[in-house]
């Protein structure tokens, strides 16, 4: 079908653009480490496959979490370290959930679900309160260099990860907010590969929302 062919072309073009941006950023910013660009490229592959609803996202996701956690350790971003350990564990369960929700096609794509507006508003409110409390705790008890920003990129991401694992389409809205804040976090830390990665992920959230709408909504 023509629209499926167009989707495939856009999928590959978007992925290639993300990888190209990472490579150019690394060449222009020589003080960034090779591990930064590797983690960035793995992240690009992972989120693009998530946007497509492709279960292969987890293969790249596990590798990205490991490399990114080390980068966070070097910057003392303890909230980010904690959440990446959480990502690793939830992705193990995510492989199981996504496998059960694969569509009947041979493309290994999932069938999304949708939250009610009331549930989405409640989730957002709880995320904001939890983020503020987390920032206060990091500021009070650790030497975190950006405690509140670290918390506001951590707590909502915990929620978004659960929604993504359970294949709820609305996780893209929460990820968009988290990724915008992560752009600020890594820009202030001076790591431009990570900054560009999260800027690309912002665009990927819009791409993912569009693609998941095209996959249709399942009630089971």
VMD Tcl script that draws the C-alpha trace (Angstrom):
set ca {
  {0.00 0.00 0.00}
  {1.30 3.51 -0.80}
  {0.80 4.87 2.73}
  {2.68 1.92 4.26}
  {5.54 2.50 1.84}
  {5.60 6.20 2.77}
  {5.69 5.28 6.46}
  {8.66 2.97 5.88}
  {10.57 5.62 3.93}
  {9.92 8.20 6.65}
  {10.93 5.72 9.38}
  {14.32 5.07 7.80}
  {14.87 8.73 6.93}
  {14.06 9.86 10.48}
  {16.39 7.26 11.98}
  {19.19 8.25 9.57}
  {18.68 11.92 10.48}
  {19.02 11.16 14.19}
  {22.25 9.21 13.67}
  {23.65 11.91 11.41}
  {22.92 14.60 14.00}
  {24.77 12.58 16.64}
  {27.80 12.11 14.37}
  {27.99 15.79 13.39}
  {27.63 16.91 17.01}
  {30.47 14.61 18.06}
  {32.73 15.98 15.31}
  {31.96 19.58 16.20}
  {32.31 19.07 19.97}
  {35.62 17.18 20.40}
  {35.52 17.35 24.20}
  {32.51 15.01 24.22}
  {33.54 11.38 24.75}
  {33.06 8.51 22.31}
  {30.78 6.97 24.91}
  {28.47 9.98 24.65}
  {28.00 9.56 20.92}
  {27.64 5.77 21.24}
  {24.95 6.18 23.90}
  {23.30 8.85 21.78}
  {23.21 6.61 18.69}
  {21.83 3.68 20.67}
  {19.20 6.00 22.12}
  {18.22 7.25 18.66}
  {17.72 3.68 17.44}
  {15.74 2.73 20.53}
  {13.31 5.66 20.51}
  {12.76 5.50 16.75}
  {11.80 1.84 17.04}
  {9.53 2.69 19.99}
  {7.85 5.35 17.85}
  {7.24 2.70 15.20}
  {5.81 0.34 17.82}
  {8.55 -2.17 16.97}
  {9.52 -4.65 19.70}
  {13.18 -4.49 18.57}
  {13.35 -1.22 20.54}
  {14.31 -3.25 23.61}
  {17.50 -4.64 22.06}
  {18.90 -1.13 21.64}
  {17.27 0.10 24.85}
  {19.23 -2.24 27.11}
  {22.55 -1.16 25.57}
  {21.65 2.54 25.79}
  {20.71 2.30 29.45}
  {24.10 0.80 30.36}
  {26.14 3.45 28.55}
  {23.94 6.34 29.67}
  {24.08 5.28 33.32}
  {27.86 5.52 33.27}
  {27.69 9.04 31.79}
  {25.27 10.08 34.54}
  {27.66 8.69 37.16}
  {30.44 10.93 35.88}
  {28.14 13.98 36.26}
  {26.69 12.90 39.65}
  {23.12 12.89 38.32}
  {21.83 10.47 40.92}
  {18.20 10.73 39.92}
  {19.10 9.79 36.35}
  {21.18 6.84 37.61}
  {18.27 5.53 39.67}
  {15.79 5.84 36.84}
  {18.04 4.00 34.41}
  {18.27 1.05 36.78}
  {14.47 1.18 36.83}
  {14.37 1.32 33.01}
  {16.52 -1.79 32.79}
  {14.23 -3.77 35.07}
  {10.98 -2.57 33.51}
  {12.25 -3.30 30.00}
  {12.62 -6.95 30.97}
  {8.89 -7.00 31.72}
  {8.25 -4.80 28.67}
  {9.58 -7.46 26.30}
  {6.94 -9.84 27.70}
  {4.06 -7.33 27.48}
  {4.92 -6.11 23.98}
  {5.35 -9.68 22.74}
  {1.82 -10.51 23.90}
  {0.42 -7.41 22.19}
  {2.04 -7.88 18.81}
  {-0.32 -7.41 15.88}
  {-1.04 -10.19 13.43}
  {1.21 -8.59 10.79}
  {4.76 -9.81 10.18}
  {6.32 -6.42 11.09}
  {6.53 -7.07 14.87}
  {4.40 -4.02 15.71}
  {2.26 -3.62 18.83}
  {-1.40 -2.64 19.22}
  {-1.64 0.47 21.51}
  {-4.23 1.31 24.19}
  {-5.61 4.69 25.28}
  {-6.06 6.29 28.74}
  {-9.14 8.27 29.73}
  {-8.68 12.03 30.15}
  {-9.40 11.78 33.89}
  {-6.67 9.19 34.44}
  {-4.19 11.21 32.41}
  {-4.82 14.38 34.46}
  {-4.45 12.44 37.73}
  {-1.17 10.92 36.53}
  {0.20 14.35 35.57}
  {-0.73 15.84 38.97}
  {0.88 13.00 40.91}
  {4.01 13.30 38.74}
  {4.37 17.02 39.47}
  {3.99 16.59 43.24}
  {6.38 13.64 43.27}
  {8.94 15.63 41.25}
  {8.93 18.51 43.71}
  {9.35 16.15 46.66}
  {12.14 14.32 44.86}
  {13.96 17.59 44.13}
  {13.72 18.60 47.78}
  {15.15 15.25 48.84}
  {18.06 15.43 46.37}
  {18.85 19.00 47.41}
  {18.76 18.10 51.11}
  {20.62 14.80 51.21}
  {22.94 14.57 48.18}
  {25.52 16.63 46.30}
  {23.40 16.47 43.13}
  {24.49 19.36 40.92}
  {20.95 20.11 39.60}
  {18.56 18.53 42.13}
  {15.16 19.91 41.10}
  {15.79 19.64 37.38}
  {17.13 16.13 37.96}
  {13.95 15.22 39.86}
  {11.62 16.72 37.25}
  {13.32 14.62 34.58}
  {13.15 11.53 36.77}
  {9.71 11.17 38.40}
  {7.55 11.82 35.30}
  {9.83 9.50 33.35}
  {9.07 6.71 35.85}
  {5.40 7.15 35.01}
  {5.95 7.47 31.26}
  {8.01 4.27 31.25}
  {5.17 2.32 32.88}
  {2.66 3.69 30.35}
  {5.02 2.82 27.49}
  {5.60 -0.71 28.81}
  {1.81 -1.18 29.10}
  {1.41 0.22 25.55}
  {-0.67 3.31 26.43}
  {-0.43 5.94 23.69}
  {-0.45 8.89 26.13}
  {3.06 8.13 27.33}
  {4.31 10.27 24.45}
  {2.94 13.48 26.02}
  {4.82 12.84 29.26}
  {8.02 11.86 27.46}
  {7.90 15.11 25.51}
  {7.91 17.16 28.74}
  {10.69 15.01 30.21}
  {12.85 15.30 27.10}
  {12.52 19.09 26.97}
  {13.78 19.28 30.57}
  {16.61 16.87 29.77}
  {17.75 19.18 26.98}
  {18.20 21.88 29.62}
  {19.86 19.45 32.07}
  {22.57 18.28 29.68}
  {23.05 21.68 28.07}
  {23.90 23.10 31.48}
  {26.22 20.12 32.07}
  {28.08 20.93 28.84}
  {27.52 17.53 27.16}
  {26.31 18.43 23.68}
  {25.90 14.89 22.36}
  {23.41 14.21 25.14}
  {21.78 17.62 24.58}
  {21.28 16.88 20.88}
  {20.06 13.37 21.68}
  {17.26 14.75 23.86}
  {16.41 17.47 21.34}
  {15.99 14.73 18.75}
  {13.91 12.72 21.22}
  {11.53 15.70 21.52}
  {10.91 15.47 17.78}
  {10.61 11.70 18.13}
  {7.77 12.12 20.64}
  {5.73 13.96 18.02}
  {6.69 11.35 15.44}
  {5.77 8.54 17.83}
  {2.39 10.02 18.68}
  {1.57 10.23 14.97}
  {2.75 6.68 14.27}
  {0.92 5.17 17.25}
  {-2.30 6.79 16.08}
  {-1.84 5.04 12.75}
  {-1.47 1.69 14.54}
  {-5.05 1.98 15.84}
  {-6.36 1.43 19.37}
  {-6.94 -1.94 20.98}
  {-9.30 -2.39 23.96}
  {-7.51 -5.44 25.33}
}
mol new
graphics top color blue
foreach p $ca { graphics top sphere $p radius 0.5 }
foreach p [lrange $ca 0 end-1] q [lrange $ca 1 end] { graphics top cylinder $p $q radius 0.2 }
display resetview
